[in-house]
Amino acid sequence: MQQQTKWNQFGTLISVFFFWGFVAASNDILIPVFKKAFSLSQAQSQLVSVAFYVAYTVGSLIYTGISKVIGKDLLNAIGYKNGIALGLVISAFGTLLFYPAANTSSFTLMISGLFIVGLGFSLQQIAANPLTVVIGDPKTGSQRLSMAGGVNNFGTTIGPLLVSFAIFGSVSAGNTTASIESVKTPYLILGAAFLLVAAFFKFSSIPNKINLEAVATEEATDATQVLHKTSALQYPQLWMGMIAIFVYVGVEVATASNLPEYMKQHLGVATDKIAPYISLYWASLMIGRWTASVGAFGVSKPIEKVLSFLMPYVAFIVFLIVNTIAQHDMTSFFVYALVIPVMIIGDLLSRGNPVRMLFIFSSCGIVSLLIGMATNGLVSVYAFTSVGLFCSTLWPCIFTLAVAGLGKHTNQGSSLLIMMIMGGGLISLLQGTVASDALLGIKYSYIVGVVCFAYLAFYAIRAQFVLRNQGIDYETKSSGGH
């Protein structure tokens, strides 16, 4: 019998997705601010991304180490919602470092605070992603992850605006000087929010225990082919998926974190004016994820098709509204509405199939980056920004394919996937390095993203064959509806 989504639990769970997005996108505002304040090179400025995203790897390694020491999976020992609450407390501690860091103008303390925030996020992600899949029908798990990702990207849409306001003040004030001390206030408020939500999670109805073996059986179209390995790494879909997560988070983060420098060099846009463009990039992910999540509502097919056209523009309007409230001129952004149909067509062609969606959107990402490198002005900016549209659903696609069929090894697989989020820092650093004028320059450094998307297209094709051999066929599921 098909399991219904537990919407009250899901509503609580997605609050942490908001925080992940808020902080991740706010880093893109901190990068140019820190670069100017501390006289950093473009590569050095990417240490903001490195510190934050490598923390996921360190957190996952700590998780694996503790699990081995205690002889059982850490989340199974302390519980899922307890794990998320603990992760929030750790992240709150990281935000406290922003106070002494701002007062002493210490770049080292600043990125140390971000590192600890990322450590807490790693534990939250290890627990929250599998929970999102199993608190309803596992076959619609990728769509619930897309819905959660849409909330994540509401955070990414408003994060740059609020942090930019905290640093520069209102646009009408005309302040172009970045104050390092002004960074501490939004992060201390964020830390207080982490603690409040941790307490809320502790007393919520979210389950502490889940039956992962039952999930593996439900996923398969032929349960007799389900594999029972002794380690998660023995499943090809997982270790290939680890590389996929590395390059996916890498291209997603690197595209945005290098965008301020591209716009400064090629369009002459000042740092204090960059926030709405960063906001649009992350809003693009929200647009795509709101669209891809439509199937999780369980509505009829005609209504689902209407919502597939309606939801992306609702998300785009949200972007326009929050930026208008922030007193940014939105006139030049209206043309972006003409780019959104490309994403809608890709979503319709995928028919809810994570394999098909991963291949189509990765291919679109390649085309977007090539157009960005081949053009100039706002056309190139919107081409690079549209990468957000095509990255939007890749996380749930990759995560769903990578943990499919893992059964009792799902938590181990999840921690290994979260570990690879370090790609966000390392790929950003790589692009920042080749962006040197002595190498490719900032514009053609986006070839790094093209290579990342090429691997993701390959993974989509290869994962389909691997999973079919394990009795899991997403082509059958997608054609059968939800």
C-alpha positions as CSV (number, residue, x, y, z in Angstrom):
1,M,0.0,0.0,0.0
2,Q,1.3,3.5,-0.9
3,Q,2.4,5.4,2.1
4,Q,1.0,8.9,2.5
5,T,3.3,11.9,3.2
6,K,3.2,12.9,6.8
7,W,2.8,16.6,6.1
8,N,3.0,17.8,9.7
9,Q,6.4,16.1,10.2
10,F,7.5,17.3,6.8
11,G,6.6,20.9,7.6
12,T,8.8,20.9,10.7
13,L,11.7,19.1,8.9
14,I,12.0,21.6,6.0
15,S,12.8,24.5,8.5
16,V,16.4,23.3,8.5
17,F,16.6,23.3,4.7
18,F,15.8,27.1,4.9
19,F,18.8,27.7,7.2
20,W,21.2,25.7,4.9
21,G,20.2,27.9,2.0
22,F,20.3,31.2,3.9
23,V,23.9,30.7,5.0
24,A,25.2,29.2,1.8
25,A,24.0,32.0,-0.4
26,S,25.0,34.7,2.1
27,N,28.6,33.4,1.7
28,D,28.5,34.9,-1.9
29,I,28.0,38.3,-0.4
30,L,30.8,37.8,2.2
31,I,33.3,36.7,-0.5
32,P,33.7,40.1,-2.3
33,V,33.4,41.9,1.1
34,F,36.2,39.9,2.6
35,K,38.3,40.2,-0.6
36,K,38.2,44.0,-0.4
37,A,38.5,44.3,3.4
38,F,41.4,41.8,3.8
39,S,43.1,42.5,0.4
40,L,42.7,38.9,-0.9
41,S,43.2,37.4,-4.3
42,Q,40.2,35.8,-6.1
43,A,41.5,32.4,-5.2
44,Q,42.1,33.4,-1.5
45,S,38.5,34.9,-1.3
46,Q,37.2,31.4,-2.2
47,L,38.5,30.2,1.2
48,V,35.1,31.3,2.5
49,S,33.5,28.5,0.4
50,V,36.3,26.1,1.2
51,A,35.9,26.5,4.9
52,F,32.2,26.2,4.8
53,Y,31.9,23.2,2.4
54,V,34.9,21.2,3.6
55,A,33.3,21.3,7.1
56,Y,30.7,18.9,5.6
57,T,33.4,16.4,4.8
58,V,35.0,16.7,8.3
59,G,31.6,16.4,9.9
60,S,30.8,13.3,7.9
61,L,34.2,11.8,8.8
62,I,33.5,12.5,12.5
63,Y,30.1,10.9,12.1
64,T,31.6,7.8,10.6
65,G,34.3,7.6,13.2
66,I,31.9,7.9,16.1
67,S,29.7,5.2,14.6
68,K,32.6,2.8,14.4
69,V,33.7,3.6,18.0
70,I,30.3,3.0,19.5
71,G,29.7,-0.1,17.2
72,K,26.4,1.2,15.7
73,D,25.2,4.0,13.5
74,L,25.2,7.3,15.4
75,L,21.7,8.4,14.2
76,N,20.3,5.0,15.1
77,A,21.8,5.4,18.6
78,I,20.8,9.0,19.4
79,G,17.7,9.3,17.1
80,Y,17.1,11.3,13.9
81,K,15.4,14.4,15.4
82,N,17.9,14.4,18.3
83,G,20.6,14.4,15.7
84,I,19.1,17.4,13.9
85,A,18.7,19.3,17.2
86,L,22.3,18.6,18.1
87,G,23.5,19.8,14.7
88,L,21.6,23.1,15.2
89,V,23.3,23.7,18.5
90,I,26.7,23.1,16.9
91,S,25.9,25.6,14.2
92,A,24.7,28.1,16.8
93,F,28.1,27.9,18.5
94,G,29.8,28.7,15.1
95,T,27.8,31.9,14.8
96,L,29.1,33.1,18.2
97,L,32.6,33.3,16.7
98,F,31.5,36.1,14.4
99,Y,31.4,38.5,17.4
100,P,35.1,38.3,18.3
101,A,36.0,37.9,14.6
102,A,34.2,41.1,13.7
103,N,35.6,43.0,16.6
104,T,39.2,42.0,15.8
105,S,38.8,42.0,12.0
106,S,40.1,38.5,11.9
107,F,39.6,36.6,8.6
108,T,40.8,33.4,10.3
109,L,38.1,33.6,13.0
110,M,35.5,34.5,10.4
111,I,36.1,31.4,8.3
112,S,36.5,29.3,11.5
113,G,33.0,30.3,12.5
114,L,31.7,29.4,9.1
115,F,33.5,26.0,9.4
116,I,31.7,25.2,12.7
117,V,28.4,26.3,11.2
118,G,29.1,23.8,8.4
119,L,30.0,21.0,10.9
120,G,26.5,21.4,12.4
121,F,24.9,21.5,9.0
122,S,26.6,18.2,8.1
123,L,24.9,16.3,10.9
124,Q,21.6,18.0,10.1
125,Q,21.9,16.9,6.4
126,I,22.8,13.3,7.2
127,A,19.6,13.0,9.2
128,A,17.2,15.2,7.3
129,N,17.7,13.9,3.7
130,P,16.8,10.3,4.4
131,L,14.0,11.4,6.7
132,T,12.5,13.5,3.8
133,V,12.5,10.4,1.6
134,V,10.9,8.0,4.1
135,I,8.2,10.1,5.7
136,G,6.1,9.3,2.7
137,D,6.1,7.0,-0.3
138,P,9.8,6.4,-1.1
139,K,8.9,6.5,-4.8
140,T,8.1,10.2,-4.5
141,G,11.1,10.9,-2.2
142,S,12.9,12.9,-4.9
143,Q,9.9,15.1,-5.3
144,R,9.7,15.8,-1.5
145,L,13.5,16.6,-1.6
146,S,12.7,19.0,-4.4
147,M,10.0,20.6,-2.3
148,A,12.4,20.8,0.7
149,G,14.9,22.3,-1.7
150,G,12.4,24.9,-2.7
151,V,12.3,26.0,0.9
152,N,16.1,25.9,1.0
153,N,16.1,28.3,-1.9
154,F,13.7,30.7,-0.4
155,G,16.5,31.0,2.2
156,T,19.1,31.5,-0.6
157,T,16.9,34.1,-2.2
158,I,16.5,36.4,0.9
159,G,19.9,35.5,2.5
160,P,22.0,37.7,0.2
161,L,19.5,40.5,0.5
162,L,19.4,40.6,4.3
163,V,23.2,40.1,4.8
164,S,23.8,42.8,2.1
165,F,21.5,45.1,4.0
166,A,23.2,44.4,7.3
167,I,26.6,45.2,5.7
168,F,25.8,48.1,3.4
169,G,22.4,49.4,4.7
170,S,19.6,50.2,2.3
171,V,20.2,50.8,-1.3
172,S,18.8,54.3,-1.1
173,A,21.4,55.2,1.6
174,G,24.1,54.9,-1.1
175,N,26.7,53.2,1.2
176,T,29.4,51.4,-0.7
177,T,31.8,50.8,2.2
178,A,31.8,47.3,3.7
179,S,31.9,47.2,7.5
180,I,33.3,43.9,8.8
181,E,31.8,44.7,12.2
182,S,28.3,44.9,10.7
183,V,28.6,41.2,9.7
184,K,28.3,40.0,13.3
185,T,24.7,41.1,13.9
186,P,22.9,38.9,11.3
187,Y,24.9,35.9,12.3
188,L,24.2,36.3,16.0
189,I,20.5,36.6,15.3
190,L,20.8,33.5,13.1
191,G,22.5,31.6,16.0
192,A,19.6,32.5,18.3
193,A,17.2,31.1,15.6
194,F,19.2,27.9,15.4
195,L,18.7,27.3,19.2
196,L,15.0,28.0,19.1
197,V,14.5,25.6,16.2
198,A,16.6,23.0,18.0
199,A,14.3,23.1,21.0
200,F,11.3,22.9,18.6
201,F,12.7,19.8,16.9
202,K,13.4,18.1,20.3
203,F,9.7,18.2,21.1
204,S,8.3,17.6,17.6
205,S,6.6,14.5,16.2
206,I,9.4,13.8,13.8
207,P,10.4,10.1,14.3
208,N,13.7,9.2,16.0
209,K,13.8,5.8,14.3
210,I,13.0,4.6,10.8
211,N,13.0,1.2,9.1
212,L,15.5,1.4,6.3
213,E,15.3,-2.2,5.2
214,A,11.6,-1.9,4.5
215,V,12.3,1.2,2.4
216,A,14.7,-0.8,0.1
217,T,12.1,-3.4,-0.6
218,E,9.4,-0.7,-1.4
219,E,11.8,1.0,-3.9
220,A,12.3,-2.1,-6.0
221,T,10.0,-3.2,-8.8
222,D,11.4,-6.7,-8.2
223,A,12.2,-7.3,-4.5
224,T,14.1,-10.5,-5.3
225,Q,16.9,-8.5,-6.9
226,V,17.5,-6.3,-3.9
227,L,21.2,-6.5,-2.9
228,H,22.3,-7.1,0.7
229,K,25.9,-6.0,0.8
230,T,28.1,-5.6,3.9
231,S,29.1,-2.0,3.1
232,A,27.5,1.0,1.4
233,L,30.6,1.5,-0.8
234,Q,29.9,-1.9,-2.4
235,Y,27.0,-0.4,-4.2
236,P,28.1,1.3,-7.5
237,Q,25.3,3.8,-7.5
238,L,26.6,5.2,-4.2
239,W,30.3,5.7,-5.0
240,M,29.5,7.1,-8.4
241,G,26.9,9.2,-6.7
242,M,29.5,10.5,-4.3
243,I,31.5,11.9,-7.3
244,A,28.3,13.3,-8.7
245,I,27.5,15.2,-5.4
246,F,31.0,16.5,-5.4
247,V,30.9,18.0,-8.9
248,Y,27.2,19.0,-8.6
249,V,27.7,21.1,-5.4
250,G,30.9,22.3,-7.0
251,V,29.3,23.7,-10.1
252,E,26.3,25.1,-8.2
253,V,28.5,27.0,-5.7
254,A,31.4,28.0,-8.0
255,T,29.0,29.5,-10.6
256,A,27.6,31.9,-8.0
257,S,30.7,32.6,-5.9
258,N,32.7,33.7,-9.0
259,L,29.8,35.7,-10.4
260,P,30.5,38.9,-8.4
261,E,34.1,39.0,-9.8
262,Y,32.9,38.4,-13.4
263,M,30.3,41.2,-13.1
264,K,32.9,43.6,-11.6
265,Q,35.5,42.9,-14.4
266,H,33.2,42.7,-17.4
267,L,30.2,44.9,-16.5
268,G,31.7,47.2,-13.9
269,V,29.0,46.3,-11.3
270,A,30.1,47.4,-7.7
271,T,30.0,44.9,-4.9
272,D,27.2,46.7,-3.1
273,K,25.0,46.3,-6.2
274,I,25.6,42.6,-6.7
275,A,23.0,41.2,-4.2
276,P,20.0,41.1,-6.5
277,Y,22.0,39.1,-9.1
278,I,23.1,36.6,-6.5
279,S,19.6,36.5,-5.2
280,L,18.3,35.7,-8.8
281,Y,20.8,32.9,-9.1
282,W,19.6,31.2,-5.9
283,A,16.0,32.1,-6.7
284,S,16.5,30.2,-10.0
285,L,17.1,27.1,-7.9
286,M,13.9,27.9,-6.0
287,I,12.0,28.3,-9.3
288,G,13.1,24.8,-10.5
289,R,12.5,23.1,-7.2
290,W,9.0,24.5,-6.7
291,T,8.3,23.2,-10.2
292,A,9.7,19.7,-9.6
293,S,7.9,19.3,-6.3
294,V,4.5,19.5,-7.8
295,G,4.2,15.7,-8.2
296,A,4.6,15.2,-4.4
297,F,1.2,16.8,-3.7
298,G,-0.7,13.8,-5.1
299,V,-3.0,16.0,-7.2
300,S,-4.7,14.8,-10.5
301,K,-2.6,14.9,-13.7
302,P,-4.5,17.9,-15.3
303,I,-4.0,20.0,-12.1
304,E,-0.3,18.8,-11.9
305,K,0.3,20.1,-15.5
306,V,-1.3,23.5,-14.6
307,L,0.8,23.8,-11.5
308,S,4.0,22.9,-13.5
309,F,3.5,26.1,-15.5
310,L,2.2,28.2,-12.5
311,M,4.7,27.4,-9.7
312,P,7.9,28.6,-11.5
313,Y,6.3,32.0,-12.1
314,V,5.0,32.2,-8.5
315,A,8.6,31.6,-7.4
316,F,9.9,34.3,-9.8
317,I,7.3,36.7,-8.5
318,V,8.5,36.0,-4.9
319,F,12.0,36.9,-6.1
320,L,10.8,40.2,-7.6
321,I,8.8,41.1,-4.5
322,V,11.6,40.5,-2.0
323,N,14.1,42.5,-4.1
324,T,11.6,45.3,-4.6
325,I,11.1,45.5,-0.9
326,A,14.9,45.7,-0.6
327,Q,14.7,48.7,-2.9
328,H,16.4,47.3,-5.9
329,D,15.4,48.3,-9.4
330,M,13.9,45.2,-11.0
331,T,13.3,46.5,-14.5
332,S,16.2,44.7,-16.1
333,F,15.2,41.4,-14.5
334,F,11.8,41.0,-16.2
335,V,13.4,39.5,-19.3
336,Y,14.5,36.5,-17.2
337,A,10.9,35.3,-17.4
338,L,11.7,34.2,-21.0
339,V,14.4,31.8,-19.8
340,I,12.1,29.9,-17.4
341,P,10.1,28.0,-20.1
342,V,13.3,26.1,-21.0
343,M,13.3,24.7,-17.5
344,I,9.6,24.0,-17.6
345,I,10.0,22.0,-20.8
346,G,12.8,20.0,-19.3
347,D,10.7,19.2,-16.3
348,L,7.8,18.0,-18.4
349,L,10.1,15.9,-20.5
350,S,11.5,14.2,-17.4
351,R,8.1,13.0,-16.3
352,G,9.2,12.8,-12.7
353,N,12.0,10.3,-13.5
354,P,15.2,11.3,-11.6
355,V,17.4,9.6,-14.3
356,R,15.8,11.5,-17.1
357,M,15.8,14.8,-15.2
358,L,19.4,14.5,-14.3
359,F,20.5,14.0,-17.9
360,I,18.2,16.7,-19.4
361,F,19.1,19.4,-16.8
362,S,22.9,18.6,-16.9
363,S,22.8,19.0,-20.7
364,C,21.0,22.3,-20.3
365,G,23.6,23.4,-17.7
366,I,26.4,22.8,-20.3
367,V,24.6,24.8,-22.9
368,S,24.0,27.7,-20.4
369,L,27.7,27.9,-19.5
370,L,28.8,27.8,-23.1
371,I,26.3,30.6,-24.0
372,G,27.6,32.6,-21.0
373,M,31.2,32.3,-22.2
374,A,30.3,33.1,-25.8
375,T,28.3,36.3,-25.1
376,N,28.7,39.6,-23.2
377,G,26.8,42.0,-21.0
378,L,23.5,41.0,-19.3
379,V,23.0,38.1,-21.8
380,S,26.1,36.4,-20.4
381,V,25.0,37.2,-16.8
382,Y,21.6,35.7,-17.3
383,A,23.1,32.6,-19.1
384,F,25.4,32.0,-16.1
385,T,22.5,32.7,-13.7
386,S,20.2,30.2,-15.5
387,V,22.6,27.5,-14.3
388,G,20.6,27.8,-11.1
389,L,17.5,26.7,-12.9
390,F,19.2,23.6,-14.2
391,C,21.0,22.8,-10.9
392,S,17.7,23.1,-9.1
393,T,16.6,19.4,-9.1
394,L,20.0,17.7,-9.4
395,W,20.5,17.2,-5.6
396,P,17.3,15.2,-5.1
397,C,17.9,13.3,-8.4
398,I,21.5,12.3,-7.4
399,F,20.7,11.6,-3.7
400,T,17.7,9.5,-4.6
401,L,19.6,7.4,-7.2
402,A,22.7,7.1,-4.9
403,V,20.9,5.7,-1.8
404,A,18.4,3.6,-3.8
405,G,18.5,0.0,-2.7
406,L,21.0,0.6,0.2
407,G,18.6,-0.6,2.9
408,K,20.3,-0.7,6.3
409,H,23.3,1.1,4.8
410,T,21.3,4.2,3.9
411,N,22.6,6.3,6.8
412,Q,26.2,5.3,6.0
413,G,25.5,6.2,2.3
414,S,23.9,9.5,3.3
415,S,27.0,10.5,5.4
416,L,29.3,9.6,2.6
417,L,27.2,11.7,0.2
418,I,27.1,14.7,2.6
419,M,30.9,14.3,2.9
420,M,31.2,15.1,-0.8
421,I,29.6,18.5,-0.3
422,M,33.2,19.7,0.0
423,G,33.1,20.0,-3.8
424,G,31.4,23.3,-3.2
425,G,34.6,24.7,-1.7
426,L,37.2,22.8,-3.8
427,I,35.6,23.4,-7.2
428,S,35.1,27.1,-6.3
429,L,38.8,27.3,-5.4
430,L,39.7,25.5,-8.7
431,Q,37.6,28.0,-10.7
432,G,39.0,30.9,-8.7
433,T,42.5,29.7,-9.4
434,V,42.1,29.3,-13.2
435,A,40.2,32.6,-13.3
436,S,43.6,34.3,-12.9
437,D,44.4,36.6,-15.9
438,A,47.6,34.5,-16.3
439,L,45.5,31.4,-17.0
440,L,41.9,31.4,-18.4
441,G,40.5,34.6,-17.0
442,I,37.3,34.9,-15.0
443,K,35.0,34.5,-18.0
444,Y,36.5,31.3,-19.5
445,S,37.0,29.8,-16.0
446,Y,33.4,28.6,-16.3
447,I,34.7,25.7,-18.4
448,V,35.2,24.0,-15.1
449,G,31.4,23.9,-14.7
450,V,31.0,22.4,-18.2
451,V,33.2,19.5,-17.1
452,C,31.2,19.0,-13.9
453,F,27.9,18.8,-15.8
454,A,29.4,16.4,-18.3
455,Y,30.1,13.9,-15.5
456,L,26.5,14.4,-14.2
457,A,25.1,13.5,-17.6
458,F,27.3,10.4,-17.6
459,Y,26.1,9.4,-14.1
460,A,22.5,9.6,-15.1
461,I,23.0,7.1,-17.9
462,R,25.2,4.7,-15.9
463,A,23.1,4.8,-12.7
464,Q,20.0,3.7,-14.7
465,F,21.8,0.5,-15.8
466,V,23.2,-0.2,-12.4
467,L,19.9,0.1,-10.6
468,R,18.0,-1.9,-13.2
469,N,20.3,-4.8,-12.4
470,Q,19.2,-4.4,-8.7
471,G,15.5,-4.5,-9.6
472,I,15.0,-0.7,-9.4
473,D,13.6,0.8,-12.6
474,Y,12.7,4.4,-12.5
475,E,11.5,4.3,-16.1
476,T,8.7,1.9,-15.1
477,K,7.9,4.0,-12.0
478,S,7.7,7.3,-13.9
479,S,5.5,5.9,-16.7
480,G,3.2,4.4,-14.1
481,G,2.5,7.8,-12.4
482,H,2.4,8.5,-8.7
